[in-house]
Every structure is written in C-alpha cells, then in structure tokens.
Amino acid sequence: MITAFNGQAIKGPRDLALDVANTADGSTAKLTIFRDGNQSEVDVAIGQQPTQQTAALQSDDTGDAPVGMALTALNRDTQQQLGISPSVKGVVVAQVTPGSKAEESGVQSGDVIVRLAIRL
C-alpha cells in the first residue's frame, strides 16, 4: 500500500492519482510504501501517459468554447491506482484547462467519466 507521495500522506487512491498527474514528466518521486508489515521508501520515475485525447465541442453560432479537458483510457493499472473495479469502463480526466467549461463544471484531474449525456 502506498502511504505517502514525496512526503505527503495519501488518504485514498484519488490523492495518489492527483499527485502523480501534477508531477512533471521525467522527474523522480519518492513513494512511502507499507508491505508485509514493513514501511519503506522507493524512488520511482514519472513518465508520460501517451494516450490522451482532448474533448472539445464544435463551436456553433452561440460561440461555445471547447470543453477543456484531456482524457486518457481507464486501463487496468489506472483502475488499481484509483481503487476502481475492473468491471468499470470509461476514461480518466488527465488534465483540466483553467477557465474552461470543464473547470466551471467542477471536473478535476483524476475524475473518471463512465457515461455522457449529450444535449441536442
């Protein structure tokens, strides 16, 4: 179990996902882990998750702006990190653009989207 990321306590899977998402690619992070009754620290390299897509609305006569979030696939590793059942299908919000409709709606990095409702 991961108990801290760079010295900051991890209270739940979402905390870890947000900490990792907010750490620069190519940097090293220190994880505090608890395994088999022992606590230890390990250094891990932070890499870039290659599969990202940006969600955007088509601009229309009303001048709607892009939604403003980057999404990545919800794979087995991410499900484990977030404590989500393997049966859940969806995408993970990797990044939210400041001032975007996504931010205004309360969407945050680490959120999992499992369903969309489209208004026509």
Backbone bond lengths (Angstrom), bond angles and torsions (degrees), N, CA, C in turn:
res aa  C-N    CA-C-N  psi(-1)  N-CA   C-N-CA  omega(-1)  CA-C   N-CA-C  phi
1 M - - - 1.444 - - 1.533 108.11 -
2 I 1.329 116.18 135.87 1.465 121.10 176.95 1.523 107.79 -87.41
3 T 1.333 116.70 123.33 1.463 121.14 -176.76 1.536 113.20 -107.12
4 A 1.353 117.11 -18.82 1.467 119.60 179.04 1.523 109.79 -153.74
5 F 1.324 114.89 150.26 1.460 122.88 177.56 1.518 106.39 -126.46
6 N 1.332 116.67 115.65 1.472 122.21 -177.17 1.519 111.51 51.22
7 G 1.327 115.91 41.55 1.463 121.29 175.61 1.514 115.31 84.36
8 Q 1.328 118.38 -4.83 1.464 122.33 179.80 1.528 109.32 -98.97
9 A 1.320 116.80 128.08 1.470 121.47 -178.42 1.525 111.28 -59.49
10 I 1.323 115.70 141.06 1.457 122.92 176.06 1.521 107.17 -103.99
11 K 1.325 115.62 116.74 1.467 120.06 -178.42 1.524 112.15 -91.43
12 G 1.343 116.11 -21.81 1.456 120.14 -179.28 1.511 110.99 -165.47
13 P 1.327 117.19 172.30 1.463 121.11 -177.69 1.527 113.56 -58.78
14 R 1.307 116.90 -34.83 1.467 119.62 -179.92 1.531 111.01 -64.81
15 D 1.339 117.52 -39.03 1.467 120.81 177.18 1.521 110.56 -56.92
16 L 1.329 116.43 -45.60 1.459 120.34 -179.40 1.520 110.74 -63.95
17 A 1.322 116.97 -45.80 1.468 120.45 -179.63 1.523 111.15 -59.72
18 L 1.328 117.62 -42.10 1.462 121.11 179.72 1.521 111.34 -67.60
19 D 1.338 117.05 -41.20 1.466 119.90 179.06 1.523 111.04 -62.11
20 V 1.323 116.40 -44.32 1.461 120.11 179.68 1.530 109.84 -65.32
21 A 1.325 116.60 -43.81 1.470 120.56 -178.93 1.524 111.77 -62.31
22 N 1.326 117.54 -29.06 1.459 121.49 -178.03 1.530 113.02 -94.75
23 T 1.322 117.40 11.81 1.458 122.26 179.09 1.525 108.57 -105.23
24 A 1.308 116.13 136.43 1.470 121.49 -176.15 1.524 111.65 -63.01
25 D 1.340 114.93 137.99 1.460 120.92 174.43 1.518 109.12 -58.52
26 G 1.323 115.92 141.27 1.459 120.76 177.25 1.518 113.75 86.86
27 S 1.334 117.63 -6.69 1.459 119.29 178.80 1.530 110.07 -88.34
28 T 1.312 115.80 173.78 1.456 121.92 178.15 1.520 108.40 -114.38
29 A 1.325 116.13 139.08 1.459 121.41 178.25 1.522 108.88 -121.09
30 K 1.316 115.28 152.45 1.460 120.90 178.16 1.522 108.47 -105.64
31 L 1.342 115.81 119.13 1.456 121.46 177.14 1.518 109.38 -101.26
32 T 1.317 115.70 135.61 1.459 120.86 170.44 1.522 105.65 -99.99
33 I 1.325 115.34 123.27 1.460 119.50 -177.21 1.519 110.45 -122.36
34 F 1.317 114.81 151.97 1.453 122.17 176.47 1.522 106.62 -120.78
35 R 1.340 116.20 115.73 1.458 121.10 -176.73 1.527 109.39 -144.26
36 D 1.320 115.91 134.57 1.470 122.23 178.15 1.521 112.19 52.25
37 G 1.321 116.73 39.45 1.459 121.77 176.97 1.518 114.57 79.29
38 N 1.315 118.28 4.17 1.459 121.54 -178.67 1.526 111.01 -122.74
39 Q 1.336 115.15 143.27 1.460 121.31 175.47 1.521 108.67 -101.11
40 S 1.332 115.95 136.76 1.460 119.90 176.89 1.521 109.15 -147.94
41 E 1.328 115.55 168.84 1.456 121.27 178.17 1.515 109.20 -119.30
42 V 1.314 115.08 141.09 1.466 120.77 177.21 1.516 108.61 -134.16
43 D 1.314 116.02 147.23 1.461 121.67 174.83 1.523 107.92 -94.90
44 V 1.326 115.72 135.36 1.463 120.83 178.28 1.523 109.00 -128.38
45 A 1.325 115.70 145.49 1.458 121.35 176.50 1.522 108.64 -86.78
46 I 1.317 116.12 134.66 1.464 121.31 177.74 1.520 107.36 -92.90
47 G 1.326 115.18 122.29 1.460 120.83 -179.65 1.511 110.45 -110.25
48 Q 1.298 115.41 177.92 1.461 121.32 179.29 1.519 108.44 -100.46
49 Q 1.317 115.53 134.37 1.451 120.12 175.67 1.524 107.03 -83.07
50 P 1.318 118.52 115.51 1.458 120.82 -168.78 1.523 116.25 -72.33
51 T 1.306 118.92 -25.63 1.455 120.36 -173.02 1.516 110.61 -93.97
52 Q 1.320 117.18 96.27 1.454 121.44 176.25 1.513 109.16 -132.09
53 Q 1.305 113.83 144.37 1.447 120.53 175.40 1.517 106.71 -132.38
54 T 1.307 117.00 146.43 1.451 120.28 178.27 1.515 109.10 -102.21
55 A 1.324 114.78 126.18 1.461 119.90 178.56 1.518 108.30 -82.51
56 A 1.314 116.50 134.61 1.459 120.48 179.65 1.517 109.45 -148.26
57 L 1.301 115.23 148.93 1.460 121.34 173.82 1.518 108.85 -91.69
58 Q 1.294 116.52 149.69 1.456 119.93 171.94 1.524 107.23 -68.69
59 S 1.296 117.66 132.47 1.451 120.14 175.95 1.524 108.37 -70.94
60 D 1.322 116.15 136.11 1.460 119.07 179.09 1.525 109.39 -125.89
61 D 1.309 116.72 -166.14 1.463 120.81 -176.90 1.524 113.21 -62.99
62 T 1.339 117.24 -18.81 1.466 119.81 179.52 1.521 111.43 -82.46
63 G 1.345 117.57 -9.98 1.467 120.64 178.39 1.516 113.25 80.53
64 D 1.331 117.58 21.76 1.459 120.22 179.22 1.526 110.53 -55.78
65 A 1.318 116.30 137.34 1.455 122.50 179.34 1.529 109.87 -93.12
66 P 1.332 117.86 167.46 1.462 120.73 176.83 1.529 111.51 -56.41
67 V 1.317 114.60 155.04 1.464 120.86 179.24 1.522 109.76 -60.90
68 G 1.332 118.20 -45.73 1.458 121.43 174.44 1.506 116.09 92.07
69 M 1.333 117.84 45.49 1.450 119.79 174.35 1.520 110.28 -148.14
70 A 1.332 115.34 144.79 1.462 121.28 175.32 1.514 107.51 -100.04
71 L 1.325 116.32 136.14 1.453 122.31 -176.44 1.520 110.31 -116.51
72 T 1.327 115.76 152.17 1.453 121.27 174.44 1.524 107.88 -136.51
73 A 1.317 116.10 157.16 1.463 120.71 -177.67 1.528 111.24 -64.56
74 L 1.319 115.45 146.11 1.465 121.66 174.81 1.524 106.35 -89.58
75 N 1.339 116.36 94.56 1.456 120.44 -179.03 1.535 110.38 -99.54
76 R 1.307 115.88 178.81 1.474 121.15 -176.11 1.530 111.93 -58.00
77 D 1.342 117.87 -42.48 1.467 120.98 -179.87 1.525 110.93 -62.57
78 T 1.319 116.37 -44.90 1.462 120.53 -179.66 1.529 110.51 -65.87
79 Q 1.322 117.39 -39.81 1.466 120.91 176.98 1.520 110.00 -58.08
80 Q 1.340 116.89 -43.41 1.467 120.61 178.66 1.520 111.42 -64.36
81 Q 1.332 116.96 -46.49 1.465 121.15 -178.70 1.522 111.58 -60.02
82 L 1.335 116.28 -38.33 1.460 120.54 -176.98 1.524 112.87 -90.63
83 G 1.331 117.28 -3.57 1.456 120.52 -179.66 1.518 112.70 69.77
84 I 1.339 115.97 36.33 1.460 122.12 -176.76 1.518 108.87 -105.25
85 S 1.309 116.46 140.05 1.456 122.45 178.59 1.526 110.94 -57.70
86 P 1.338 117.78 140.89 1.467 120.94 177.26 1.532 113.33 -60.50
87 S 1.316 117.28 -17.51 1.471 119.84 -179.71 1.530 112.44 -78.29
88 V 1.341 117.42 -14.60 1.467 120.94 -179.15 1.521 109.30 -75.63
89 K 1.316 116.59 130.95 1.463 122.83 178.03 1.524 108.37 -115.75
90 G 1.321 117.47 140.55 1.454 120.43 178.94 1.509 111.55 166.15
91 V 1.331 115.76 -157.29 1.461 123.07 178.75 1.524 108.86 -131.36
92 V 1.330 115.50 158.22 1.460 121.97 179.33 1.522 108.18 -109.35
93 V 1.315 116.44 136.52 1.461 121.13 175.03 1.526 106.88 -75.65
94 A 1.330 115.82 113.83 1.460 120.89 -178.61 1.524 111.84 -87.70
95 Q 1.346 116.33 -32.01 1.461 120.08 -176.49 1.523 109.08 -157.93
96 V 1.328 116.04 144.32 1.464 121.78 177.32 1.522 107.96 -121.14
97 T 1.327 116.53 130.31 1.457 121.87 -179.91 1.534 110.09 -76.23
98 P 1.345 117.59 125.25 1.466 119.77 177.90 1.523 111.44 -56.35
99 G 1.326 116.78 136.24 1.453 122.44 178.60 1.518 114.61 79.80
100 S 1.326 117.46 1.49 1.464 121.14 -177.95 1.527 111.40 -81.96
101 K 1.333 115.25 170.25 1.460 120.35 175.63 1.521 110.80 -61.91
102 A 1.324 116.73 -35.44 1.471 120.15 178.41 1.523 110.26 -61.55
103 E 1.338 117.29 -46.67 1.466 120.48 179.77 1.528 110.49 -64.09
104 E 1.320 116.88 -43.62 1.463 120.93 178.88 1.525 111.70 -60.06
105 S 1.331 116.50 -29.61 1.463 121.47 -179.37 1.525 112.69 -84.30
106 G 1.333 116.98 -4.55 1.458 120.17 178.79 1.514 114.53 91.36
107 V 1.332 117.89 8.62 1.464 121.26 177.69 1.526 108.41 -69.12
108 Q 1.351 116.21 137.76 1.463 121.48 -178.97 1.514 110.19 -130.93
109 S 1.339 116.68 154.97 1.462 120.86 173.29 1.519 108.58 -56.40
110 G 1.320 115.96 137.75 1.463 120.72 -179.25 1.520 113.28 96.21
111 D 1.346 118.02 -13.94 1.465 120.29 175.70 1.524 108.85 -65.69
112 V 1.318 115.85 147.76 1.459 121.31 176.86 1.520 108.27 -111.04
113 I 1.324 116.02 127.21 1.461 121.56 178.60 1.525 107.25 -101.97
114 V 1.329 115.50 120.62 1.460 120.13 -179.11 1.525 112.91 -112.04
115 R 1.342 115.99 -11.59 1.462 119.46 -179.39 1.514 108.80 -159.44
116 L 1.323 116.68 145.54 1.457 122.56 176.66 1.505 109.38 -121.55
117 A 1.305 115.87 142.32 1.458 121.27 172.01 1.518 106.88 -111.47
118 I 1.302 116.74 122.59 1.460 121.87 -178.12 1.517 108.59 -100.83
119 R 1.340 116.04 126.19 1.470 120.91 174.74 1.512 108.30 -97.22
120 L 1.304 115.34 130.05 1.476 119.86 178.88 1.493 110.21 -106.28
